[in-house]
Every structure is written in structure tokens, then in C-alpha cells.
Amino acid sequence: MTEVLDVAKKDGRWTECPACKEIIITKRLEENLLVCPHCDFHFRLGGKDRIALTCDDKGFVELDLAPSAAESHAKTLETPLRGGMATIKGQACVLAVMDFSVKGGSMGVDMAQKIITLMQHAHKTARPLVMFCASGGVRVQEGIWGLLQMIRTVHARNTTANVPMVTVFTDPTLGGVTASFSALADILLAEPGSRIGFAGPRVIEYTINYPLLPPDFQDASRLLSNGFLDRIVHRHQLRDTLSYLLQWF
Ligand SMILES: [Zn+2]
């Protein structure tokens, strides 16, 4: 029986939930918006799936965000950030979606430029901005240029401060993305179980030599009780919640 399960998992027909270890038929999992039907664990979503689950039918028009020459040849494959004009249950907005599966959703010069362009576009078109974050932080391979993107995006947010902005933190959002523009939104939402923070727990434990961080450290529920988040929203309610919020802007 174990061998049958292994084969079914390998060819993608069945999926094991990493939280409760239940084996789920993949099609059923997809119908449930990639939320475990047994324990409510939220699987990570790619950018394409996130857009499909969030926007109305034909409700997303991707903007050409001018990729660099280095990136343009790979543009047709996957990009760590997609953005465009969107409608969510009829409510218009500018939507940005990060994809953790592409280079850890890391923010380098290119991604920051796209974020800035989307902020300016929202400002120009007088639409609110909805940002789905999923990132390991700034792109360390770009060294100081990576770090500078925190300042650039914060500056862009400050200069477009009249644009209503909603951030949805998804698992995981860490490092320089948490510590810059994403936390400057007017409304901060998160999916259940998302890990949101700056440095990871192991780095903190090692640095301060204190190995007793609480088990829910950097979990969305703890951040909500600490007042960092406004609300934790189940993936099934996300479209309703966003369209409800957007109608006020
Ligand atoms: Zn589960």
C-alpha cells in the first residue's frame, strides 16, 4: 500500500499535507483553493494561480513592466513579480503578486523597479493597490544594490502615499520585503499560518544566544495579537474581503 501511495504522490495525483500528513487527492485540493480540507493548512501558491484565484474572469490585464535585458529572455517562463490592472468582484485595483517559487521571490533592482512602476501607475490611474507578498527578502546576490531597494521602494511609497494600499502577507514574507514598502500599506492582511518576519528564528537564536523563542514566533496569529496585522483572512474569504475593502477607496 505504501508503494502505491508513493507512486501516486510522485505523479502528482495525490499530495501529502505537510502539516497533518493526510494524503489528499490533488484535484480535490485544487478545488479547495489549495487549502488542506483536513487541517486548513494553506499551501503556497504561484503567481499565476494566485491571480486566477483572486481576480474575476478576464479581470487581469498584465502591464508590461519593462524587464531588464538579462531577464527578458526568461520572461516567458516565470517572473518573481507580476502586476497589472485587475478587478476583484467588480472592484478595480492595481494588483501585484510575488511568487516565492521563483528565486525565493527575492527583491533585486528589477523587482523593485516593477513595484515602483506599479505604485506610480496606481497613483496615475487613481486606483488602490493590492500587493500579495511572498519573499525571502532582498536579493543578496546583488549586494548593496539589493539592500538599496528597500530605500527606493519606501521612498516610492512615501511619494505615492495617497494611494490606498492593501498588503496581503502570504507564507513566507521575510527580510527586506517585510522591513520596507510592504508594511507601509494602509491595511495589513495575512493568510493563516504565514510566517512573517525579518531574520529567521535560527539566526536570532544564534545572534542573541537565546534558544527559547516561542513556537508561534513570526506566525501570523502572533503578529495579529501584537498589533502588527489588521486581520488574518482565510483563503476562501480573501476575494470577498478584498472587494469589501476596495469599495471604500
Ligand atoms: Zn492538513
py3Dmol code that shows the C-alpha trace and the ligand (Angstrom):
import py3Dmol

protein = """\
ATOM      1  CA  MET A   1       0.000   0.000   0.000  1.00  0.00           C
ATOM      2  CA  THR A   2       2.843   2.364   0.854  1.00  0.00           C
ATOM      3  CA  GLU A   3       4.342   1.776  -2.596  1.00  0.00           C
ATOM      4  CA  VAL A   4       1.025   2.628  -4.277  1.00  0.00           C
ATOM      5  CA  LEU A   5       0.893   5.873  -2.279  1.00  0.00           C
ATOM      6  CA  ASP A   6       4.460   6.745  -3.246  1.00  0.00           C
ATOM      7  CA  VAL A   7       3.709   6.286  -6.954  1.00  0.00           C
ATOM      8  CA  ALA A   8       0.507   8.364  -6.717  1.00  0.00           C
ATOM      9  CA  LYS A   9       2.369  11.130  -4.859  1.00  0.00           C
ATOM     10  CA  LYS A  10       5.197  11.089  -7.388  1.00  0.00           C
ATOM     11  CA  ASP A  11       2.976  11.521 -10.427  1.00  0.00           C
ATOM     12  CA  GLY A  12       1.049  14.304  -8.692  1.00  0.00           C
ATOM     13  CA  ARG A  13      -2.342  12.622  -8.361  1.00  0.00           C
ATOM     14  CA  TRP A  14      -2.139  12.656  -4.576  1.00  0.00           C
ATOM     15  CA  THR A  15      -0.489  15.199  -2.315  1.00  0.00           C
ATOM     16  CA  GLU A  16       0.651  14.859   1.282  1.00  0.00           C
ATOM     17  CA  CYS A  17      -0.231  17.733   3.587  1.00  0.00           C
ATOM     18  CA  PRO A  18       3.000  18.857   5.292  1.00  0.00           C
ATOM     19  CA  ALA A  19       1.069  19.880   8.421  1.00  0.00           C
ATOM     20  CA  CYS A  20      -1.270  16.950   9.184  1.00  0.00           C
ATOM     21  CA  LYS A  21       0.365  14.335   6.893  1.00  0.00           C
ATOM     22  CA  GLU A  22      -3.015  13.363   5.406  1.00  0.00           C
ATOM     23  CA  ILE A  23      -2.922  12.189   1.797  1.00  0.00           C
ATOM     24  CA  ILE A  24      -5.238  14.312  -0.336  1.00  0.00           C
ATOM     25  CA  ILE A  25      -6.363  13.771  -3.925  1.00  0.00           C
ATOM     26  CA  THR A  26      -4.641  16.648  -5.725  1.00  0.00           C
ATOM     27  CA  LYS A  27      -7.723  17.534  -7.773  1.00  0.00           C
ATOM     28  CA  ARG A  28      -9.755  17.876  -4.556  1.00  0.00           C
ATOM     29  CA  LEU A  29      -7.009  20.026  -3.070  1.00  0.00           C
ATOM     30  CA  GLU A  30      -7.090  22.320  -6.096  1.00  0.00           C
ATOM     31  CA  GLU A  31     -10.880  22.581  -5.912  1.00  0.00           C
ATOM     32  CA  ASN A  32     -10.390  23.669  -2.297  1.00  0.00           C
ATOM     33  CA  LEU A  33      -8.073  26.515  -3.445  1.00  0.00           C
ATOM     34  CA  LEU A  34      -5.003  24.606  -2.254  1.00  0.00           C
ATOM     35  CA  VAL A  35      -6.165  24.576   1.355  1.00  0.00           C
ATOM     36  CA  CYS A  36      -5.950  21.234   3.190  1.00  0.00           C
ATOM     37  CA  PRO A  37      -9.536  20.019   3.782  1.00  0.00           C
ATOM     38  CA  HIS A  38      -8.418  18.239   6.985  1.00  0.00           C
ATOM     39  CA  CYS A  39      -6.403  20.880   8.878  1.00  0.00           C
ATOM     40  CA  ASP A  40      -6.818  24.122   6.866  1.00  0.00           C
ATOM     41  CA  PHE A  41      -3.112  24.310   6.043  1.00  0.00           C
ATOM     42  CA  HIS A  42      -2.621  26.856   3.246  1.00  0.00           C
ATOM     43  CA  PHE A  43      -0.290  25.533   0.543  1.00  0.00           C
ATOM     44  CA  ARG A  44       1.911  28.095  -1.188  1.00  0.00           C
ATOM     45  CA  LEU A  45       0.539  29.495  -4.430  1.00  0.00           C
ATOM     46  CA  GLY A  46       2.443  30.507  -7.555  1.00  0.00           C
ATOM     47  CA  GLY A  47       1.829  33.915  -9.116  1.00  0.00           C
ATOM     48  CA  LYS A  48      -0.331  32.564 -11.935  1.00  0.00           C
ATOM     49  CA  ASP A  49      -2.583  30.573  -9.583  1.00  0.00           C
ATOM     50  CA  ARG A  50      -2.847  33.499  -7.181  1.00  0.00           C
ATOM     51  CA  ILE A  51      -4.031  35.813  -9.938  1.00  0.00           C
ATOM     52  CA  ALA A  52      -6.540  33.209 -11.169  1.00  0.00           C
ATOM     53  CA  LEU A  53      -7.949  32.738  -7.649  1.00  0.00           C
ATOM     54  CA  THR A  54      -8.105  36.439  -6.834  1.00  0.00           C
ATOM     55  CA  CYS A  55      -9.298  38.194  -9.977  1.00  0.00           C
ATOM     56  CA  ASP A  56     -12.583  37.989 -11.849  1.00  0.00           C
ATOM     57  CA  ASP A  57     -12.782  36.025 -15.095  1.00  0.00           C
ATOM     58  CA  LYS A  58     -10.732  38.016 -17.629  1.00  0.00           C
ATOM     59  CA  GLY A  59     -10.273  40.537 -14.831  1.00  0.00           C
ATOM     60  CA  PHE A  60      -6.500  40.845 -15.038  1.00  0.00           C
ATOM     61  CA  VAL A  61      -4.575  42.770 -17.660  1.00  0.00           C
ATOM     62  CA  GLU A  62      -0.863  42.374 -17.118  1.00  0.00           C
ATOM     63  CA  LEU A  63       1.236  45.513 -17.518  1.00  0.00           C
ATOM     64  CA  ASP A  64       4.464  45.383 -19.440  1.00  0.00           C
ATOM     65  CA  LEU A  65       6.808  46.200 -16.602  1.00  0.00           C
ATOM     66  CA  ALA A  66       9.911  46.546 -18.798  1.00  0.00           C
ATOM     67  CA  PRO A  67      12.124  43.644 -17.737  1.00  0.00           C
ATOM     68  CA  SER A  68      15.866  44.097 -17.981  1.00  0.00           C
ATOM     69  CA  ALA A  69      17.760  42.571 -20.892  1.00  0.00           C
ATOM     70  CA  ALA A  70      19.019  39.810 -18.610  1.00  0.00           C
ATOM     71  CA  GLU A  71      15.511  38.888 -17.573  1.00  0.00           C
ATOM     72  CA  SER A  72      13.661  39.429 -20.831  1.00  0.00           C
ATOM     73  CA  HIS A  73      14.750  36.140 -22.417  1.00  0.00           C
ATOM     74  CA  ALA A  74      13.316  34.265 -19.433  1.00  0.00           C
ATOM     75  CA  LYS A  75      10.190  36.398 -19.236  1.00  0.00           C
ATOM     76  CA  THR A  76       8.021  33.799 -20.853  1.00  0.00           C
ATOM     77  CA  LEU A  77       8.941  31.278 -18.170  1.00  0.00           C
ATOM     78  CA  GLU A  78       8.308  32.708 -14.725  1.00  0.00           C
ATOM     79  CA  THR A  79       8.909  36.028 -13.043  1.00  0.00           C
ATOM     80  CA  PRO A  80       9.079  36.701  -9.294  1.00  0.00           C
ATOM     81  CA  LEU A  81       6.563  39.539  -9.626  1.00  0.00           C
ATOM     82  CA  ARG A  82       3.553  40.062 -11.843  1.00  0.00           C
ATOM     83  CA  GLY A  83       1.469  43.186 -11.879  1.00  0.00           C
ATOM     84  CA  GLY A  84      -1.407  44.706 -13.735  1.00  0.00           C
ATOM     85  CA  MET A  85      -4.850  46.200 -13.742  1.00  0.00           C
ATOM     86  CA  ALA A  86      -7.347  43.932 -12.032  1.00  0.00           C
ATOM     87  CA  THR A  87     -10.929  43.644 -10.918  1.00  0.00           C
ATOM     88  CA  ILE A  88     -11.873  41.683  -7.797  1.00  0.00           C
ATOM     89  CA  LYS A  89     -15.621  41.044  -7.655  1.00  0.00           C
ATOM     90  CA  GLY A  90     -16.046  44.105  -9.842  1.00  0.00           C
ATOM     91  CA  GLN A  91     -13.793  46.372  -7.756  1.00  0.00           C
ATOM     92  CA  ALA A  92     -10.970  47.878  -9.790  1.00  0.00           C
ATOM     93  CA  CYS A  93      -7.422  47.960  -8.458  1.00  0.00           C
ATOM     94  CA  VAL A  94      -3.774  47.620  -9.406  1.00  0.00           C
ATOM     95  CA  LEU A  95      -2.596  44.173  -8.392  1.00  0.00           C
ATOM     96  CA  ALA A  96       0.941  42.982  -7.667  1.00  0.00           C
ATOM     97  CA  VAL A  97       1.708  39.348  -6.909  1.00  0.00           C
ATOM     98  CA  MET A  98       5.044  37.926  -5.788  1.00  0.00           C
ATOM     99  CA  ASP A  99       5.986  34.336  -6.468  1.00  0.00           C
ATOM    100  CA  PHE A 100       8.172  32.638  -3.853  1.00  0.00           C
ATOM    101  CA  SER A 101       8.884  29.707  -6.164  1.00  0.00           C
ATOM    102  CA  VAL A 102      10.873  31.967  -8.496  1.00  0.00           C
ATOM    103  CA  LYS A 103      14.241  32.723  -6.893  1.00  0.00           C
ATOM    104  CA  GLY A 104      12.624  32.867  -3.454  1.00  0.00           C
ATOM    105  CA  GLY A 105      10.623  35.930  -4.518  1.00  0.00           C
ATOM    106  CA  SER A 106      13.758  37.927  -3.770  1.00  0.00           C
ATOM    107  CA  MET A 107      13.704  41.674  -4.357  1.00  0.00           C
ATOM    108  CA  GLY A 108      16.504  42.884  -6.588  1.00  0.00           C
ATOM    109  CA  VAL A 109      16.763  46.022  -8.714  1.00  0.00           C
ATOM    110  CA  ASP A 110      14.335  44.636 -11.308  1.00  0.00           C
ATOM    111  CA  MET A 111      11.614  43.653  -8.894  1.00  0.00           C
ATOM    112  CA  ALA A 112      11.883  46.954  -7.001  1.00  0.00           C
ATOM    113  CA  GLN A 113      11.561  48.863 -10.275  1.00  0.00           C
ATOM    114  CA  LYS A 114       8.402  46.912 -11.079  1.00  0.00           C
ATOM    115  CA  ILE A 115       6.957  47.648  -7.627  1.00  0.00           C
ATOM    116  CA  ILE A 116       7.737  51.349  -8.041  1.00  0.00           C
ATOM    117  CA  THR A 117       6.176  51.377 -11.530  1.00  0.00           C
ATOM    118  CA  LEU A 118       3.013  49.746 -10.147  1.00  0.00           C
ATOM    119  CA  MET A 119       2.804  52.275  -7.293  1.00  0.00           C
ATOM    120  CA  GLN A 120       3.139  55.141  -9.773  1.00  0.00           C
ATOM    121  CA  HIS A 121       0.592  53.513 -12.080  1.00  0.00           C
ATOM    122  CA  ALA A 122      -1.893  53.237  -9.201  1.00  0.00           C
ATOM    123  CA  HIS A 123      -1.240  56.906  -8.433  1.00  0.00           C
ATOM    124  CA  LYS A 124      -1.770  57.939 -12.083  1.00  0.00           C
ATOM    125  CA  THR A 125      -4.940  55.914 -12.568  1.00  0.00           C
ATOM    126  CA  ALA A 126      -6.344  56.712  -9.085  1.00  0.00           C
ATOM    127  CA  ARG A 127      -6.806  53.048  -8.248  1.00  0.00           C
ATOM    128  CA  PRO A 128      -5.996  51.323  -4.951  1.00  0.00           C
ATOM    129  CA  LEU A 129      -3.019  48.969  -4.879  1.00  0.00           C
ATOM    130  CA  VAL A 130      -3.268  45.369  -3.662  1.00  0.00           C
ATOM    131  CA  MET A 131       0.050  43.653  -3.022  1.00  0.00           C
ATOM    132  CA  PHE A 132       0.426  39.913  -2.379  1.00  0.00           C
ATOM    133  CA  CYS A 133       3.807  39.425  -0.723  1.00  0.00           C
ATOM    134  CA  ALA A 134       5.846  36.215  -0.660  1.00  0.00           C
ATOM    135  CA  SER A 135       9.561  36.714  -0.439  1.00  0.00           C
ATOM    136  CA  GLY A 136      12.744  35.640   1.289  1.00  0.00           C
ATOM    137  CA  GLY A 137      13.878  39.284   1.358  1.00  0.00           C
ATOM    138  CA  VAL A 138      16.233  41.333  -0.761  1.00  0.00           C
ATOM    139  CA  ARG A 139      18.321  39.552  -3.401  1.00  0.00           C
ATOM    140  CA  VAL A 140      21.624  39.069  -1.594  1.00  0.00           C
ATOM    141  CA  GLN A 141      23.418  38.240  -4.846  1.00  0.00           C
ATOM    142  CA  GLU A 142      23.058  41.915  -5.788  1.00  0.00           C
ATOM    143  CA  GLY A 143      24.890  43.003  -2.634  1.00  0.00           C
ATOM    144  CA  ILE A 144      24.477  46.639  -1.680  1.00  0.00           C
ATOM    145  CA  TRP A 145      22.225  47.195  -4.711  1.00  0.00           C
ATOM    146  CA  GLY A 146      19.812  44.670  -3.234  1.00  0.00           C
ATOM    147  CA  LEU A 147      19.758  46.482   0.111  1.00  0.00           C
ATOM    148  CA  LEU A 148      19.237  49.853  -1.577  1.00  0.00           C
ATOM    149  CA  GLN A 149      15.927  48.607  -3.000  1.00  0.00           C
ATOM    150  CA  MET A 150      14.420  48.893   0.480  1.00  0.00           C
ATOM    151  CA  ILE A 151      15.034  52.643   0.446  1.00  0.00           C
ATOM    152  CA  ARG A 152      13.851  53.026  -3.161  1.00  0.00           C
ATOM    153  CA  THR A 153      10.554  51.259  -2.550  1.00  0.00           C
ATOM    154  CA  VAL A 154       9.927  53.076   0.744  1.00  0.00           C
ATOM    155  CA  HIS A 155      10.602  56.394  -0.996  1.00  0.00           C
ATOM    156  CA  ALA A 156       8.198  55.436  -3.803  1.00  0.00           C
ATOM    157  CA  ARG A 157       5.547  54.528  -1.244  1.00  0.00           C
ATOM    158  CA  ASN A 158       6.044  57.870   0.533  1.00  0.00           C
ATOM    159  CA  THR A 159       5.707  59.825  -2.696  1.00  0.00           C
ATOM    160  CA  THR A 160       2.503  57.959  -3.586  1.00  0.00           C
ATOM    161  CA  ALA A 161       1.150  57.929  -0.030  1.00  0.00           C
ATOM    162  CA  ASN A 162      -2.322  58.994  -1.164  1.00  0.00           C
ATOM    163  CA  VAL A 163      -2.744  55.665  -2.996  1.00  0.00           C
ATOM    164  CA  PRO A 164      -4.751  53.329  -0.745  1.00  0.00           C
ATOM    165  CA  MET A 165      -2.678  50.188  -0.356  1.00  0.00           C
ATOM    166  CA  VAL A 166      -3.593  46.739   0.954  1.00  0.00           C
ATOM    167  CA  THR A 167      -0.839  44.224   1.669  1.00  0.00           C
ATOM    168  CA  VAL A 168      -1.636  40.530   1.920  1.00  0.00           C
ATOM    169  CA  PHE A 169       1.236  38.675   3.570  1.00  0.00           C
ATOM    170  CA  THR A 170       1.481  35.063   2.460  1.00  0.00           C
ATOM    171  CA  ASP A 171       3.858  32.348   3.568  1.00  0.00           C
ATOM    172  CA  PRO A 172       6.681  33.288   3.837  1.00  0.00           C
ATOM    173  CA  THR A 173       7.383  37.031   3.819  1.00  0.00           C
ATOM    174  CA  LEU A 174      10.753  37.803   5.321  1.00  0.00           C
ATOM    175  CA  GLY A 175      13.739  40.121   5.369  1.00  0.00           C
ATOM    176  CA  GLY A 176      13.877  43.380   3.466  1.00  0.00           C
ATOM    177  CA  VAL A 177      10.433  42.979   1.934  1.00  0.00           C
ATOM    178  CA  THR A 178       8.759  42.885   5.370  1.00  0.00           C
ATOM    179  CA  ALA A 179      11.038  45.685   6.540  1.00  0.00           C
ATOM    180  CA  SER A 180      10.283  48.091   3.696  1.00  0.00           C
ATOM    181  CA  PHE A 181       7.307  49.043   1.499  1.00  0.00           C
ATOM    182  CA  SER A 182       5.029  46.082   2.334  1.00  0.00           C
ATOM    183  CA  ALA A 183       4.492  47.138   5.951  1.00  0.00           C
ATOM    184  CA  LEU A 184       3.645  50.701   4.862  1.00  0.00           C
ATOM    185  CA  ALA A 185       0.250  49.729   3.478  1.00  0.00           C
ATOM    186  CA  ASP A 186      -2.935  51.194   4.937  1.00  0.00           C
ATOM    187  CA  ILE A 187      -4.330  47.736   5.652  1.00  0.00           C
ATOM    188  CA  LEU A 188      -2.217  44.679   6.502  1.00  0.00           C
ATOM    189  CA  LEU A 189      -3.800  41.263   5.980  1.00  0.00           C
ATOM    190  CA  ALA A 190      -2.281  37.787   6.144  1.00  0.00           C
ATOM    191  CA  GLU A 191      -3.205  34.240   5.261  1.00  0.00           C
ATOM    192  CA  PRO A 192      -3.441  31.843   8.230  1.00  0.00           C
ATOM    193  CA  GLY A 193      -0.155  30.250   9.224  1.00  0.00           C
ATOM    194  CA  SER A 194       2.005  32.666   7.234  1.00  0.00           C
ATOM    195  CA  ARG A 195       5.493  33.241   8.535  1.00  0.00           C
ATOM    196  CA  ILE A 196       6.235  36.960   8.556  1.00  0.00           C
ATOM    197  CA  GLY A 197       9.397  38.480   9.964  1.00  0.00           C
ATOM    198  CA  PHE A 198      12.838  39.866   9.345  1.00  0.00           C
ATOM    199  CA  ALA A 199      15.621  37.415  10.265  1.00  0.00           C
ATOM    200  CA  GLY A 200      14.719  33.758  10.706  1.00  0.00           C
ATOM    201  CA  PRO A 201      14.422  32.225  14.201  1.00  0.00           C
ATOM    202  CA  ARG A 202      17.708  30.283  13.939  1.00  0.00           C
ATOM    203  CA  VAL A 203      19.661  33.440  13.105  1.00  0.00           C
ATOM    204  CA  ILE A 204      18.068  35.289  16.023  1.00  0.00           C
ATOM    205  CA  GLU A 205      18.687  32.435  18.469  1.00  0.00           C
ATOM    206  CA  TYR A 206      22.310  32.243  17.383  1.00  0.00           C
ATOM    207  CA  THR A 207      22.830  36.010  17.499  1.00  0.00           C
ATOM    208  CA  ILE A 208      21.333  36.663  20.913  1.00  0.00           C
ATOM    209  CA  ASN A 209      22.298  33.245  22.251  1.00  0.00           C
ATOM    210  CA  TYR A 210      18.758  32.581  23.439  1.00  0.00           C
ATOM    211  CA  PRO A 211      17.337  29.286  22.172  1.00  0.00           C
ATOM    212  CA  LEU A 212      13.854  29.653  23.669  1.00  0.00           C
ATOM    213  CA  LEU A 213      11.834  31.600  21.128  1.00  0.00           C
ATOM    214  CA  PRO A 214       8.112  30.730  21.369  1.00  0.00           C
ATOM    215  CA  PRO A 215       6.829  28.093  18.903  1.00  0.00           C
ATOM    216  CA  ASP A 216       4.499  30.608  17.215  1.00  0.00           C
ATOM    217  CA  PHE A 217       7.319  33.136  16.764  1.00  0.00           C
ATOM    218  CA  GLN A 218       6.776  35.097  13.497  1.00  0.00           C
ATOM    219  CA  ASP A 219       3.455  33.301  12.920  1.00  0.00           C
ATOM    220  CA  ALA A 220       0.609  35.452  11.596  1.00  0.00           C
ATOM    221  CA  SER A 221      -1.523  34.728  14.689  1.00  0.00           C
ATOM    222  CA  ARG A 222       1.165  36.125  17.000  1.00  0.00           C
ATOM    223  CA  LEU A 223       1.640  39.193  14.810  1.00  0.00           C
ATOM    224  CA  LEU A 224      -2.112  39.799  14.914  1.00  0.00           C
ATOM    225  CA  SER A 225      -2.163  39.651  18.726  1.00  0.00           C
ATOM    226  CA  ASN A 226       0.861  42.005  18.812  1.00  0.00           C
ATOM    227  CA  GLY A 227      -0.997  44.508  16.647  1.00  0.00           C
ATOM    228  CA  PHE A 228       1.206  44.280  13.537  1.00  0.00           C
ATOM    229  CA  LEU A 229      -1.595  42.843  11.392  1.00  0.00           C
ATOM    230  CA  ASP A 230      -5.143  44.099  10.955  1.00  0.00           C
ATOM    231  CA  ARG A 231      -6.671  40.760  10.117  1.00  0.00           C
ATOM    232  CA  ILE A 232      -5.956  37.143   9.228  1.00  0.00           C
ATOM    233  CA  VAL A 233      -8.107  36.093   6.305  1.00  0.00           C
ATOM    234  CA  HIS A 234      -8.801  32.501   5.219  1.00  0.00           C
ATOM    235  CA  ARG A 235      -8.075  31.962   1.523  1.00  0.00           C
ATOM    236  CA  HIS A 236     -11.743  31.125   0.928  1.00  0.00           C
ATOM    237  CA  GLN A 237     -12.744  34.589   2.190  1.00  0.00           C
ATOM    238  CA  LEU A 238      -9.950  36.582   0.584  1.00  0.00           C
ATOM    239  CA  ARG A 239     -11.814  37.679  -2.546  1.00  0.00           C
ATOM    240  CA  ASP A 240     -14.840  38.784  -0.516  1.00  0.00           C
ATOM    241  CA  THR A 241     -12.663  40.645   1.997  1.00  0.00           C
ATOM    242  CA  LEU A 242     -10.618  42.445  -0.657  1.00  0.00           C
ATOM    243  CA  SER A 243     -13.662  43.519  -2.678  1.00  0.00           C
ATOM    244  CA  TYR A 244     -15.337  44.717   0.545  1.00  0.00           C
ATOM    245  CA  LEU A 245     -12.270  46.803   1.446  1.00  0.00           C
ATOM    246  CA  LEU A 246     -11.753  48.155  -2.070  1.00  0.00           C
ATOM    247  CA  GLN A 247     -15.273  49.548  -2.285  1.00  0.00           C
ATOM    248  CA  TRP A 248     -14.289  52.200   0.298  1.00  0.00           C
ATOM    249  CA  PHE A 249     -11.485  53.611  -1.844  1.00  0.00           C
TER     250      PHE A 249
END
"""
ligand_1 = """\
1
ZN
Zn -3.548 19.091 6.503
"""
view = py3Dmol.view(width=600, height=400)
view.addModel(protein, "pdb")
view.setStyle({"model": 0}, {"cartoon": {"style": "trace"}})
view.addModel(ligand_1, "xyz")
view.setStyle({"model": 1}, {"stick": {}})
view.zoomTo()
view.show()
